[in-house]
Amino acid sequence: MQIVDTRGLSCPQPVIETKKVIDTKETELQVLVDTIAAKENVSRYAKAAKFSVSDTKTAYGWSLELKKL
């Protein structure tokens, strides 16, 4: 599972970084985000790309686990 750390990046950069990994045909990845906007935007993009999204609140923000459906 590849980890994509987008903490500290402003939108739309978290979505762009997530898309780069998804485009490599990765089927499972973890995306680290630190804002609610990034969490919502990455989740929305991942679902549109046919990934399930599971989020966990952490001390720094959220950890999003993406799995290809």
Residue, then its C-alpha position, 0 to 999 in steps of 0.5 A: m500500500q502506497i502512502v500519499d502525504t498531502r498534509g500542508l498542501s492546499c487544494p487542489q494539490p491533495v487531489i492531484e497527488t492522489k490522482k498521480v498515484i491512482d494513475t499508476k494503477e495502484t489498487e490500495l493507497q493511504v492518503l494523509v490530509d490535514t483539512i476537511a476540504a482536502k478530506e472531502n475533495v480526495s474522497r469525492y475524487a476517489k469514489a468517482a475513480k471507483f475506490s472505496v474510502s474509509d477515513t480515520k481521524t488522527a492527531y494531524g487530520w485524517s487518514l484515508e484508506l482507498k481500495k479499488l472496487 
